[in-house]
Amino acid sequence: MYLDEVIIFNYRSCKTVSLKLSEGNPNIYIGLNDSGKSTILQALDLLLNSKSKYNSLGEGSYKNDLSNTPDETDKLNHLLVEKDLPEFPDDATSTFIVGKFKYQEEEEGSEYVDMNLSTPLKWSLDSNEEGIFWLVRKLNGSLDKTYVLMNESNDSLELWNLAVRSIDKKIKELKITADDIENENGKGRFSNFEKIRAIYSKIDSGPRWAEYKFAKNDKDIFPDYSLFDWNTSLDEIIATAEAIMKDEIDDHLKPIKILAEDKAKLAEKAINRKFGELSETIREVAKDVEGINSKVYFNVKEKISDVMLTKTNSDGPIHLENQGEGLKRQIWFSLIKAKANTGEDSINKFIWAFDEPETHLYPRAQREFFDILNKVSTGNVQTLISTHSTIFIDKSNLDKINSVIQEEDGYSVLNGCSDVEAIYSSLNVKNSDFLFHDKFLIVEGDTEQYLIPKLYELYTGRTIIKDNIQLINVQGKDKWLINKTLLDKVMAGFKKTEEQLVYLFDNDMKFEIGAEAIKDNMFFVGIQDIEDSIENEVWSNILNDFYHGDFEFSYKEVEEWKTEIPNVKCNNNQKFYSILKRKIREKCQNLGLEYDTLVRLPSKGIDSSELLLNHINHVDKIPSKIKEAFDKLKV
């Protein structure tokens, strides 16, 4: 189960904030100081951790987490209605955190059935849309309530809270027979849950918010939320280590506890024997006391007393307490990561929220740290990061970055970042503050601008955005010199420019550039252009599919047409696509068909790219020079 959506209502600066979360990528929140980033992370802590602190005005307390000028509840209800959810009664003095969770119905859902979950939780899971679960926490002063979405009657029967006798009474009242009740196991007595399901199927009911209290085993299905703000103490590191090592400690602690219990019993006997010897003396003072005895318990408690490090350049073990803040945080994170790894097979998912994790980490460590977060996000960990780090942003998918802005009224607004300009604006950075992409792929025109990213994804299994590659279209051969000069000026000052830039052009660009200007980072496709580099069989399949029912083409015909293409500078009518269109016209004339009645091949650009992509469906069909350019980008 993972967190898919959250609505934060009347909590500090987040008066009405709605956010969508990614499961498999880090969720990045950027913005200036005091914009509300930390408040978002703390709101999620409120939703998932019942022990998280909520401040309210009261005697001797002047801190209040309710928004200063809270929104009316109809604003929250408007968002709920949009999601086909029931409304809450008017209440402008409460904080609401609404969470939508998703889980895999076949895998996780089947495991929930076998778990010892409370009836209210089981009924909520059964009531909701498949694979969806809604949870709400409402806080108002000392009032703290949790709600889940249930299928409930208009008169609020709350059958899940009733005893067996009351449920059976309702069964009789509604004249429900054994045939009306589904026995999930196909044998044995009907469970309360099976009876409840049958009752609700016979009465008018619908989705309602029902108050809910976590039972002992219920929390096993919810994500384990941890908020790391990097105010790390040595005690927290040790506590994390103890949590990870609990099984190993228990193996050695259990025999000691058994011994302690045995010794406690012996000590108890000895003490009580001594009390017996003192009974006469005690009665002389306390005449009504006939005897006195005691119970003895030896408390054996595990504790990792210290953490020691051995470093490559150290002379023996060193206390972690004496190390720098950066190393402490690295050790803490490695322990947290290990804790998550121990639960990889569990249905429970971890949610890690990091508030400015770049603190105390130098640039390389930031990059490595983000790579680890990216990796664990594809497993059983969902990550959220509040950051000012341009390195974290640089390595993130643009569509996973959210800008948190505090408006003039002091309340936070969440916006997606549709382009780099939005990032610059959110962080108030200048162009010189960071280079947003690792590599740049320069292509010649509109066909390549659409086609090449799709081929890259087919070849690598990843998008150019995910691999931090910026695609640049130089808009034709005639603009090459101007755009090359501009690129050189933009990249001036960045190291190893030739490794960052990869040029992928039609082969006829060679004649514009000149042999002396060609470098190892330039790749040229085809005899003249990308179209003639496509395999003959692929072209024959494209044409046969496009002109299905009119006439057929063989790959040998395509092969013959390509022999007409010169390997020197030539006019457009001597290139493959022009030759192809002429040959189709000739074929029509030879077969006595009216050419003007045929659907024409699209002009070069997006439409012709789509035509190619419909048939280039395997990496083997991608021209070799294009694959070489992609390999260069991955170096």
Secondary structure as UniProt FT lines:
FT   STRAND          2..11
FT   TURN            12..13
FT   STRAND          14..20
FT   STRAND          27..30
FT   TURN            33..34
FT   HELIX           37..48
FT   TURN            50..51
FT   TURN            59..60
FT   HELIX           73..82
FT   TURN            83..84
FT   TURN            92..93
FT   STRAND          95..102
FT   HELIX           105..109
FT   HELIX           110..114
FT   HELIX           119..127
FT   TURN            130..131
FT   STRAND          132..140
FT   TURN            141..142
FT   STRAND          143..153
FT   TURN            154..155
FT   HELIX           159..161
FT   HELIX           164..173
FT   TURN            174..175
FT   HELIX           178..180
FT   TURN            184..185
FT   HELIX           192..202
FT   STRAND          205..212
FT   TURN            216..217
FT   HELIX           218..221
FT   STRAND          224..228
FT   HELIX           234..244
FT   HELIX           246..277
FT   HELIX           279..285
FT   TURN            287..288
FT   STRAND          308..309
FT   TURN            312..313
FT   STRAND          318..319
FT   HELIX           320..322
FT   HELIX           325..341
FT   TURN            342..345
FT   STRAND          350..355
FT   TURN            357..360
FT   HELIX           363..376
FT   TURN            377..380
FT   STRAND          381..387
FT   HELIX           390..394
FT   HELIX           398..400
FT   STRAND          401..406
FT   TURN            408..409
FT   STRAND          412..416
FT   HELIX           420..427
FT   HELIX           431..433
FT   STRAND          439..443
FT   HELIX           446..460
FT   TURN            464..468
FT   STRAND          469..473
FT   HELIX           477..479
FT   HELIX           480..491
FT   TURN            492..493
FT   HELIX           497..500
FT   STRAND          501..506
FT   HELIX           507..509
FT   HELIX           510..513
FT   HELIX           515..517
FT   TURN            520..521
FT   STRAND          522..525
FT   HELIX           530..533
FT   HELIX           536..546
FT   TURN            547..550
FT   HELIX           555..562
FT   TURN            563..564
FT   HELIX           572..574
FT   HELIX           576..591
FT   HELIX           595..597
FT   TURN            604..605
FT   HELIX           606..613
FT   TURN            614..615
FT   HELIX           619..621
FT   HELIX           624..634
//
